[in-house]
Amino acid sequence: MKIKVGLLFGGKSVEHEVSVITAIQAMNSFDKGKYDIVPIYISRQGDFYCGPDIGKIEAYRDIKALMARSVRVLPMGENGRMKLLRQPPKKFGDNVYAVIDVAFPAVHGTNVEDGALQGYLQTIGVPYVGCDVLSSALGMDKYAMKAVLKDNGLPVLPCVRFDVKRWSRKREELIEELEDALRYPIIIKPVNLGSSVGIKIAHDRDGLAEAVDYAFNYASVVIAENAIVNLREINCSVLGDYETAEASECEEPINTDEILSYDDKYGGGDGKKGGGKGMSGLKRLLPAPISPELREQVRSLAIKTFKALGCNGVSRIDFLLDTQENKLWVNEINTIPGSLSFYLWEPLGVKYTELLDRMVSLALKREREAADISYSFDTNILANFGGGIKGGKV
């Protein structure tokens, strides 16, 4: 019997469109002899949709029309599986659109990749692919990630974290604090976004204020850190779980500006859209032209980062290489990377179909292990309460 996989994508995120590309790439690469794929589109309003056109990339040219001819569903957990119930229900006939064995989030960004969707799936008791709630949240919050990695002895750049309220009330004081703690150029990043959204580099005080204002268009909390001038970016993916993990080939993305921009990643770097290729269409050097020693250092640090954050499935770890100081820094982790980083595994002989199969296997392994844990404690505490609990102590 085939395993029925619910492929979840979209959501209330600035990376909504990128998620659609990642999901449809994956859907077309699953082993159809082993899996039945049910694409589940999450609208920007948080509604779930299924239908014959949900898995077609061309249908997303008019999302409003796509939703109008699709079926809105409500996910419900039952006996370790997920039922997709038609909403609103039909007066007659079966209202179960599909029953899912395992959920596969192919989502990016806040409200979906950050543990929110994973928490929902875990609450309703559905096995799901990828990082759990905590590792997803840590991976999305750049400041929390740095704290955990630093505590595990991994190299991260120092940073200053602050929120929009403090910026609006004490702007000049905060600028002085940043200038005391860091040196120009300073890079400003939203604390919980990916795909280079909201990021700018400042070379002086005026540029710093402009960069912070820009970042607060996309998040209420940002971080500031030293921008590396003589920079090369090196990325590496990791596949596995807390027991065993392996690293992919390394890549060096090519950027057209001081930082790798959203357009570099998804639009080809020339202002044109990337033709639905997602991160796989990024201009890159693969393998990265680095020494064998540096390659192994990157791959080793990638695995250590993956395990320190408690990740599962496939993630991509991005590194900053300071060529002047000859120092390597962990920049960030993408717990659900664009295109699931399949292109980083192909040079090592791991085809996309195999990568997806191994990710599902890891999810089912985690579910089997969770089944051995007791989530109830035999107690009679409620028997002590009578007709009311007013004034009662717990």
C-alpha positions as CSV (number, residue, x, y, z in Angstrom):
1,M,0.0,0.0,0.0
2,K,1.3,3.4,-0.9
3,I,2.1,6.1,1.8
4,K,-0.2,9.1,1.4
5,V,1.8,12.3,1.8
6,G,0.1,15.6,2.4
7,L,2.4,18.3,0.9
8,L,1.8,21.6,2.7
9,F,2.9,24.9,1.2
10,G,2.1,28.6,1.0
11,G,1.0,30.3,4.2
12,K,1.1,33.8,5.7
13,S,4.7,34.6,4.8
14,V,6.7,36.9,2.6
15,E,8.2,33.7,1.2
16,H,4.8,32.5,0.1
17,E,5.6,32.2,-3.6
18,V,8.9,30.6,-3.0
19,S,7.2,27.9,-1.0
20,V,4.9,27.2,-4.0
21,I,7.9,26.6,-6.2
22,T,9.6,24.3,-3.6
23,A,6.5,22.2,-3.1
24,I,5.7,21.6,-6.8
25,Q,9.3,20.8,-7.5
26,A,9.1,18.2,-4.7
27,M,5.7,16.9,-5.8
28,N,7.1,16.1,-9.3
29,S,10.1,14.3,-7.8
30,F,8.5,11.8,-5.4
31,D,8.5,8.1,-6.2
32,K,5.0,7.7,-7.4
33,G,5.2,3.9,-7.0
34,K,5.7,4.3,-3.3
35,Y,3.8,7.6,-2.5
36,D,0.5,9.2,-3.3
37,I,0.9,13.0,-3.0
38,V,-1.9,15.2,-1.9
39,P,-0.9,18.9,-2.4
40,I,-2.4,21.2,0.2
41,Y,-2.1,24.9,-0.4
42,I,-2.3,27.3,2.6
43,S,-3.6,30.7,1.6
44,R,-2.2,34.0,3.0
45,Q,-5.2,34.0,5.3
46,G,-4.4,30.6,6.7
47,D,-7.1,28.6,4.9
48,F,-6.3,25.1,3.5
49,Y,-7.2,24.2,-0.1
50,C,-7.0,21.0,-2.2
51,G,-8.1,20.3,-5.7
52,P,-6.9,19.1,-9.1
53,D,-5.1,22.3,-10.0
54,I,-3.4,22.9,-6.6
55,G,-0.3,21.0,-7.8
56,K,0.0,22.9,-11.1
57,I,2.5,25.8,-11.0
58,E,0.7,27.7,-13.9
59,A,-2.5,27.9,-11.8
60,Y,-0.8,30.3,-9.4
61,R,-0.8,33.1,-11.9
62,D,-4.3,33.8,-10.6
63,I,-4.5,32.5,-7.0
64,K,-7.9,34.0,-6.3
65,A,-9.4,32.1,-9.3
66,L,-7.5,28.9,-8.2
67,M,-9.0,29.0,-4.7
68,A,-12.5,29.7,-6.1
69,R,-12.4,26.4,-8.1
70,S,-10.7,24.4,-5.3
71,V,-12.0,22.7,-2.2
72,R,-11.4,24.3,1.2
73,V,-10.5,21.7,3.8
74,L,-10.0,21.5,7.5
75,P,-7.2,19.2,8.8
76,M,-8.2,17.0,11.7
77,G,-6.1,14.4,13.5
78,E,-7.5,10.9,14.0
79,N,-5.6,7.8,15.1
80,G,-2.2,9.2,14.0
81,R,-3.4,10.3,10.6
82,M,-4.8,13.5,9.2
83,K,-8.3,13.8,7.7
84,L,-9.0,16.6,5.3
85,L,-12.6,17.6,5.8
86,R,-14.5,19.7,3.3
87,Q,-15.4,23.2,4.5
88,P,-18.3,24.0,4.4
89,P,-19.4,20.3,4.6
90,K,-21.8,18.9,2.0
91,K,-25.3,18.1,3.1
92,F,-25.1,14.7,1.5
93,G,-22.2,12.4,0.8
94,D,-18.8,11.9,2.2
95,N,-17.1,15.0,3.5
96,V,-13.6,13.5,3.8
97,Y,-11.6,14.8,0.9
98,A,-8.5,12.7,1.8
99,V,-6.7,10.9,4.6
100,I,-3.0,11.6,5.1
101,D,-0.4,9.3,6.6
102,V,2.4,11.8,6.9
103,A,2.5,15.6,6.5
104,F,5.3,17.1,4.5
105,P,5.8,20.9,5.2
106,A,7.4,22.6,2.2
107,V,7.0,26.1,3.6
108,H,9.3,29.0,4.2
109,G,9.3,31.9,6.6
110,T,7.3,33.2,9.5
111,N,4.0,31.6,10.6
112,V,4.8,28.3,8.9
113,E,8.5,27.4,9.0
114,D,9.1,28.8,12.5
115,G,7.4,26.0,14.4
116,A,3.8,27.3,14.1
117,L,2.7,24.8,11.5
118,Q,4.8,22.0,13.2
119,G,3.1,22.7,16.5
120,Y,-0.3,22.4,14.9
121,L,0.6,19.1,13.3
122,Q,2.1,17.8,16.6
123,T,-1.0,18.9,18.5
124,I,-3.4,17.0,16.3
125,G,-1.1,14.0,16.4
126,V,0.0,13.8,12.8
127,P,3.6,12.6,11.8
128,Y,5.4,15.3,9.8
129,V,8.6,15.6,7.9
130,G,11.5,17.9,9.0
131,C,12.4,19.8,12.2
132,D,10.2,19.7,15.3
133,V,8.7,22.7,17.0
134,L,11.8,23.8,19.0
135,S,14.4,23.3,16.3
136,S,12.1,25.1,13.7
137,A,11.7,28.1,16.1
138,L,15.4,28.2,16.8
139,G,16.3,28.1,13.2
140,M,14.0,31.0,12.4
141,D,15.1,33.3,15.2
142,K,18.6,34.4,14.3
143,Y,19.3,35.7,17.8
144,A,18.2,32.5,19.6
145,M,20.1,30.4,17.1
146,K,23.3,32.3,17.8
147,A,22.8,31.9,21.6
148,V,22.5,28.1,21.2
149,L,25.3,27.8,18.8
150,K,27.6,29.9,20.9
151,D,26.8,27.8,23.9
152,N,27.9,24.8,21.8
153,G,31.2,26.3,20.9
154,L,30.3,27.1,17.3
155,P,31.6,30.3,15.6
156,V,28.9,33.0,15.3
157,L,29.3,36.8,14.8
158,P,28.4,38.9,17.8
159,C,25.2,41.0,17.4
160,V,22.9,43.5,19.0
161,R,19.1,42.7,19.2
162,F,16.5,45.4,19.6
163,D,12.8,46.0,18.8
164,V,10.8,48.7,17.0
165,K,9.5,50.3,20.2
166,R,12.9,51.0,21.5
167,W,14.0,52.3,18.1
168,S,11.1,54.7,17.9
169,R,11.6,56.0,21.4
170,K,15.4,56.1,21.8
171,R,16.8,56.2,18.2
172,E,19.9,58.4,18.9
173,E,20.8,56.5,22.0
174,L,20.5,53.2,20.2
175,I,22.6,54.3,17.3
176,E,25.3,55.3,19.7
177,E,25.1,51.9,21.3
178,L,25.4,50.1,18.0
179,E,28.4,52.2,17.0
180,D,30.1,51.4,20.3
181,A,29.4,47.7,20.0
182,L,30.1,47.3,16.3
183,R,32.1,48.8,13.5
184,Y,31.0,50.0,10.0
185,P,29.9,48.5,7.8
186,I,27.0,47.2,9.9
187,I,24.4,44.8,8.5
188,I,20.8,45.0,9.7
189,K,18.6,41.9,9.5
190,P,15.0,41.1,10.6
191,V,15.4,38.5,13.4
192,N,13.0,36.0,11.9
193,L,13.0,36.2,8.1
194,G,14.8,34.3,5.4
195,S,15.4,34.8,1.7
196,S,17.4,38.0,2.4
197,V,14.2,39.9,2.9
198,G,14.6,43.2,4.8
199,I,18.4,43.1,4.9
200,K,20.6,46.1,4.3
201,I,24.2,47.1,4.9
202,A,25.1,50.5,6.4
203,H,28.4,52.3,5.9
204,D,27.7,55.3,8.1
205,R,25.2,56.7,10.6
206,D,22.7,57.9,8.0
207,G,22.8,54.6,6.2
208,L,22.3,52.8,9.6
209,A,19.1,54.7,10.3
210,E,17.9,53.9,6.8
211,A,18.7,50.2,7.1
212,V,16.9,49.9,10.4
213,D,13.8,51.7,9.2
214,Y,13.8,49.4,6.2
215,A,14.1,46.2,8.3
216,F,11.2,47.2,10.5
217,N,9.0,47.1,7.5
218,Y,9.2,43.4,7.7
219,A,9.7,42.5,11.4
220,S,9.3,44.1,14.8
221,V,12.7,42.8,16.1
222,V,16.0,43.1,14.3
223,I,19.6,42.3,14.9
224,A,22.8,44.3,13.9
225,E,26.1,42.7,13.4
226,N,29.5,43.5,11.7
227,A,29.3,43.1,8.0
228,I,32.3,41.2,6.6
229,V,34.0,43.2,3.9
230,N,36.1,40.5,2.3
231,L,33.3,38.0,2.1
232,R,32.7,34.7,0.4
233,E,29.5,32.8,1.2
234,I,29.6,29.0,1.4
235,N,26.5,26.9,1.9
236,C,26.2,23.2,2.8
237,S,23.1,21.0,3.4
238,V,22.7,18.3,6.1
239,L,20.4,15.3,6.1
240,G,19.6,13.2,9.1
241,D,18.5,13.4,12.7
242,Y,20.0,13.5,16.3
243,E,21.6,10.1,15.8
244,T,23.2,10.2,12.3
245,A,23.7,13.1,9.9
246,E,25.7,13.6,6.8
247,A,26.7,16.7,4.8
248,S,26.2,17.5,1.2
249,E,28.5,19.1,-1.3
250,C,29.4,22.8,-0.7
251,E,28.3,25.6,-3.0
252,E,29.4,29.3,-3.3
253,P,26.4,31.4,-4.4
254,I,27.1,34.4,-6.7
255,N,25.6,37.7,-5.7
256,T,25.2,40.9,-7.7
257,D,25.5,43.3,-4.7
258,E,27.0,43.5,-1.3
259,I,24.7,40.8,0.0
260,L,23.0,37.9,-1.7
261,S,19.6,39.4,-2.5
262,Y,16.1,38.0,-2.9
263,D,16.5,38.6,-6.7
264,D,19.8,36.8,-6.7
265,K,18.1,33.8,-5.1
266,Y,14.9,33.6,-7.0
267,G,15.0,36.0,-9.9
268,G,18.3,35.1,-11.6
269,G,20.0,38.3,-10.4
270,D,19.1,40.2,-13.5
271,G,15.7,41.5,-12.5
272,K,13.9,38.7,-14.3
273,K,11.9,35.9,-12.6
274,G,13.7,32.6,-12.3
275,G,11.2,30.6,-14.3
276,G,9.9,28.5,-11.4
277,K,13.3,27.1,-10.5
278,G,13.5,28.5,-6.9
279,M,16.8,28.1,-5.2
280,S,17.9,25.5,-7.7
281,G,18.1,28.4,-10.3
282,L,20.5,30.5,-8.2
283,K,23.8,31.4,-9.9
284,R,26.4,29.4,-8.0
285,L,29.7,27.6,-8.1
286,L,29.1,24.0,-7.4
287,P,31.2,22.5,-6.0
288,A,32.5,25.6,-4.3
289,P,36.1,26.4,-5.3
290,I,37.6,25.9,-1.9
291,S,40.5,23.8,-0.5
292,P,39.8,20.2,0.6
293,E,40.6,21.3,4.1
294,L,38.1,24.1,4.1
295,R,35.5,21.9,2.5
296,E,35.7,19.4,5.3
297,Q,35.7,22.2,7.9
298,V,32.5,23.6,6.4
299,R,30.9,20.1,6.3
300,S,31.9,19.3,9.8
301,L,30.6,22.6,11.2
302,A,27.3,22.1,9.3
303,I,26.7,18.7,10.9
304,K,27.6,20.2,14.4
305,T,25.2,23.1,13.8
306,F,22.4,20.7,12.6
307,K,22.8,18.6,15.7
308,A,23.2,21.5,18.2
309,L,19.8,22.8,17.1
310,G,18.2,19.4,17.2
311,C,17.2,19.3,13.5
312,N,15.6,16.6,11.5
313,G,15.2,16.0,7.8
314,V,17.2,18.2,5.5
315,S,18.5,21.7,6.4
316,R,20.9,24.1,4.7
317,I,23.6,25.9,6.8
318,D,25.0,29.1,5.3
319,F,28.5,30.2,6.2
320,L,30.4,33.5,6.0
321,L,34.1,33.3,5.1
322,D,36.2,36.3,6.0
323,T,39.0,35.9,3.4
324,Q,41.1,38.7,5.1
325,E,41.0,37.1,8.5
326,N,40.7,33.6,7.2
327,K,37.8,33.0,9.6
328,L,34.6,30.9,9.0
329,W,31.4,31.9,10.7
330,V,28.0,30.2,10.9
331,N,25.6,32.7,9.5
332,E,22.2,31.0,9.6
333,I,20.3,27.7,9.1
334,N,17.4,27.2,6.8
335,T,15.4,24.3,8.4
336,I,13.3,24.0,5.2
337,P,15.6,25.3,2.5
338,G,14.5,26.5,-0.9
339,S,14.1,23.6,-3.3
340,L,15.0,21.5,-0.3
341,S,18.6,21.9,-1.4
342,F,18.3,18.8,-3.7
343,Y,20.9,20.3,-6.0
344,L,23.6,20.1,-3.3
345,W,23.0,16.3,-3.0
346,E,23.1,15.4,-6.6
347,P,26.9,15.8,-6.9
348,L,27.2,13.1,-4.2
349,G,25.0,10.7,-6.1
350,V,21.8,11.3,-4.0
351,K,18.9,12.0,-6.4
352,Y,16.0,14.2,-5.4
353,T,13.7,11.1,-5.3
354,E,16.0,9.4,-2.8
355,L,16.3,12.6,-0.7
356,L,12.5,12.9,-0.4
357,D,12.3,9.2,0.5
358,R,14.9,9.5,3.3
359,M,13.1,12.6,4.7
360,V,9.8,10.7,5.0
361,S,11.6,7.7,6.6
362,L,13.2,10.0,9.2
363,A,9.7,11.4,10.0
364,L,8.3,8.0,10.5
365,K,11.2,6.9,12.6
366,R,10.6,9.9,14.9
367,E,7.0,9.0,15.1
368,R,7.8,5.4,16.2
369,E,10.2,6.7,18.8
370,A,7.6,9.1,20.1
371,A,5.1,6.3,20.5
372,D,7.3,4.8,23.2
373,I,7.0,7.9,25.4
374,S,4.1,8.1,27.9
375,Y,2.1,11.4,27.7
376,S,-0.2,10.6,30.6
377,F,0.4,10.3,34.4
378,D,-1.9,8.2,36.5
379,T,-3.3,10.6,39.0
380,N,-6.6,11.3,40.8
381,I,-6.2,15.0,41.2
382,L,-9.6,15.9,39.7
383,A,-11.4,13.8,42.2
384,N,-10.6,16.4,44.9
385,F,-12.7,19.0,43.2
386,G,-16.4,19.2,43.9
387,G,-19.1,21.5,42.5
388,G,-16.8,24.4,41.8
389,I,-13.2,25.4,41.8
390,K,-13.6,29.0,43.0
391,G,-10.8,29.8,45.5
392,G,-9.4,26.3,45.0
393,K,-5.6,25.8,44.9
394,V,-3.8,23.9,42.3
